[in-house]
């Protein structure tokens, strides 16, 4: 699965690079936050895990109609009870968009991509790997020539949930069969170069 994802990302970067060579490229660097949930539906109950994502992203707009967004940050887990403590997951995202200009200062971006969460649990020497495929819609507006605001919504489904535990016999991995529905809402500020 990891090799397929790596090949997909490589093809994505190569395709956008070829397109970018033929058109004007605008680059935005942004910082945003919001709220997200991963909801696991079981026969007897639903389990909801809530997060506050905080991330930096780079948005590359190639010409008038194609954009690529790469984000890196953290998902802060918010426990639903006082028993557990908040914790942080590494968050990485990649999205490809079709860009619709809405006047001179605003754009609507519609696309899809993936997010990846990673957490290392030192006490039990285990790492968690979560991968979700998401549809994304993003609205951005330029306030000045260089400063702008954005808001986005994401919805999708987890396609991989794996825990890897290190033992004296080697690494033991367990795939979770109960994958989850994922949604997120984020907003932030960005700087255009």
C-alpha positions as CSV (number, residue, x, y, z in Angstrom):
1,X,0.0,0.0,0.0
2,X,2.8,2.4,0.9
3,X,4.5,1.8,-2.5
4,X,1.2,2.6,-4.3
5,X,0.9,5.8,-2.4
6,X,4.5,6.8,-3.1
7,X,4.0,6.1,-6.9
8,X,0.8,8.1,-6.9
9,X,2.5,11.1,-5.3
10,X,5.4,10.9,-7.6
11,X,3.1,10.8,-10.7
12,X,1.1,13.7,-9.2
13,X,4.2,15.9,-8.7
14,X,5.6,15.1,-12.2
15,X,2.3,15.9,-13.9
16,X,1.9,19.2,-12.1
17,X,5.6,20.1,-12.8
18,X,5.1,19.5,-16.5
19,X,2.0,21.7,-16.5
20,X,3.7,24.3,-14.4
21,X,6.6,24.6,-16.9
22,X,4.1,25.8,-19.5
23,X,2.1,28.4,-17.4
24,X,2.4,31.1,-14.8
25,X,2.7,29.8,-11.2
26,X,1.4,31.6,-8.1
27,X,2.7,30.3,-4.8
28,X,0.8,30.8,-1.5
29,X,2.1,29.9,2.0
30,X,-0.5,29.6,4.6
31,X,-1.2,28.8,8.2
32,X,-4.5,27.5,9.4
33,X,-6.5,25.6,12.0
34,X,-9.9,24.2,12.4
35,X,-11.8,21.1,13.7
36,X,-11.9,17.5,12.4
37,X,-13.4,14.2,13.3
38,X,-12.9,10.5,12.5
39,X,-16.1,8.5,13.1
40,X,-16.1,4.8,13.4
41,X,-19.5,3.1,12.8
42,X,-20.1,-0.2,14.6
43,X,-23.1,-2.4,14.9
44,X,-23.8,-1.3,18.5
45,X,-22.3,2.2,18.8
46,X,-20.4,5.0,17.0
47,X,-17.0,6.0,18.2
48,X,-16.0,9.6,17.4
49,X,-12.5,10.9,17.7
50,X,-12.1,14.7,17.6
51,X,-9.0,16.7,16.6
52,X,-7.8,20.3,16.2
53,X,-5.5,20.5,13.2
54,X,-2.8,23.1,13.1
55,X,-0.8,23.2,9.9
56,X,1.2,25.1,7.4
57,X,0.4,24.6,3.7
58,X,1.9,25.6,0.4
59,X,-0.6,26.1,-2.5
60,X,0.8,26.2,-6.0
61,X,-1.6,27.6,-8.6
62,X,-0.6,26.6,-12.1
63,X,-2.2,28.8,-14.7
64,X,-5.9,29.6,-14.3
65,X,-7.3,26.1,-13.7
66,X,-4.9,23.7,-11.8
67,X,-3.6,23.9,-8.2
68,X,-1.7,21.6,-5.9
69,X,-1.7,21.9,-2.1
70,X,0.9,20.3,0.3
71,X,0.4,20.6,4.0
72,X,2.3,19.7,7.1
73,X,1.4,20.1,10.8
74,X,-0.2,18.4,13.7
75,X,-3.6,17.0,14.6
76,X,-4.2,17.6,18.3
77,X,-6.4,14.8,19.7
78,X,-9.1,16.0,22.0
79,X,-10.3,13.2,24.4
80,X,-14.0,13.0,25.1
81,X,-13.5,12.2,28.8
82,X,-11.1,13.2,31.6
83,X,-9.5,9.7,31.6
84,X,-7.3,10.3,28.5
85,X,-4.9,13.1,27.9
86,X,-4.7,15.3,24.8
87,X,-2.0,14.1,22.4
88,X,-0.6,15.1,19.0
89,X,-0.4,13.3,15.7
90,X,1.9,14.3,12.8
91,X,-0.4,15.4,9.9
92,X,0.6,15.5,6.2
93,X,-1.8,16.3,3.4
94,X,-1.7,16.5,-0.5
95,X,-4.5,17.8,-2.7
96,X,-5.0,18.5,-6.4
97,X,-7.6,21.1,-7.3
98,X,-9.5,22.4,-10.3
99,X,-9.5,26.2,-9.8
100,X,-12.4,28.4,-10.7
101,X,-11.7,32.2,-10.6
102,X,-14.5,34.2,-8.9
103,X,-13.5,37.7,-10.0
104,X,-10.0,39.2,-9.6
105,X,-9.6,38.5,-5.9
106,X,-11.3,35.2,-5.1
107,X,-11.0,31.5,-6.2
108,X,-13.0,28.4,-5.6
109,X,-10.9,25.2,-5.6
110,X,-12.5,21.8,-5.9
111,X,-10.5,18.6,-5.7
112,X,-9.3,15.6,-3.8
113,X,-6.3,14.0,-2.2
114,X,-5.2,12.4,1.0
115,X,-4.2,13.0,4.5
116,X,-1.8,10.9,6.6
117,X,-1.7,10.8,10.4
118,X,1.2,9.3,12.4
119,X,1.7,8.9,16.1
120,X,4.5,7.2,18.0
121,X,3.5,5.8,21.5
122,X,6.8,5.5,23.4
123,X,5.4,3.6,26.4
124,X,4.4,0.5,24.4
125,X,6.9,1.1,21.5
126,X,4.1,1.3,18.9
127,X,3.4,3.6,16.0
128,X,0.0,4.4,14.4
129,X,-0.4,5.1,10.7
130,X,-3.8,6.4,9.4
131,X,-4.4,7.3,5.7
132,X,-7.6,8.8,4.4
133,X,-8.8,9.7,0.9
134,X,-10.7,13.0,0.9
135,X,-12.7,15.3,-1.3
136,X,-11.9,19.0,-0.7
137,X,-13.5,22.3,-1.4
138,X,-11.5,25.5,-0.7
139,X,-12.4,29.2,-1.0
140,X,-9.7,31.8,-0.9
141,X,-9.8,35.5,-1.2
142,X,-7.0,38.0,-1.6
143,X,-7.2,40.9,0.9
144,X,-4.2,42.8,-0.5
145,X,-1.7,41.9,-3.2
146,X,0.1,39.6,-0.9
147,X,-2.2,38.7,2.0
148,X,-5.3,36.5,1.7
149,X,-7.7,34.3,3.7
150,X,-8.9,30.8,3.0
151,X,-11.6,28.4,4.3
152,X,-11.9,24.7,3.3
153,X,-14.0,21.7,4.0
154,X,-12.9,18.0,3.6
155,X,-14.9,14.8,3.6
156,X,-13.8,11.3,3.0
157,X,-13.0,7.8,4.2
158,X,-10.0,6.2,5.9
159,X,-8.5,3.6,3.7
160,X,-5.7,2.4,6.0
161,X,-5.4,2.1,9.8
162,X,-2.3,0.2,10.9
163,X,-0.5,-0.1,14.2
164,X,3.1,-1.3,14.3
165,X,4.6,-2.6,17.5
166,X,8.3,-3.3,17.9
167,X,9.1,-6.6,19.7
168,X,12.2,-8.6,20.3
169,X,11.2,-10.8,17.4
170,X,10.8,-7.9,15.0
171,X,8.0,-5.6,14.0
172,X,4.4,-6.8,14.3
173,X,1.7,-4.9,12.4
174,X,-2.0,-5.0,12.9
175,X,-4.5,-3.6,10.4
176,X,-7.7,-2.2,11.8
177,X,-10.7,-3.5,9.9
178,X,-13.1,-0.8,11.3
179,X,-12.1,2.1,9.1
180,X,-13.7,5.5,9.7
181,X,-15.5,8.3,8.1
182,X,-13.4,11.6,8.1
183,X,-14.5,15.2,7.9
184,X,-12.7,18.5,8.6
185,X,-13.3,22.3,8.4
186,X,-10.3,24.7,8.4
187,X,-9.6,28.3,7.9
188,X,-6.5,30.4,7.9
189,X,-4.3,33.2,6.4
190,X,-1.9,33.0,3.5
191,X,0.9,35.0,1.9
192,X,1.2,35.2,-1.9
193,X,4.7,35.4,-3.4
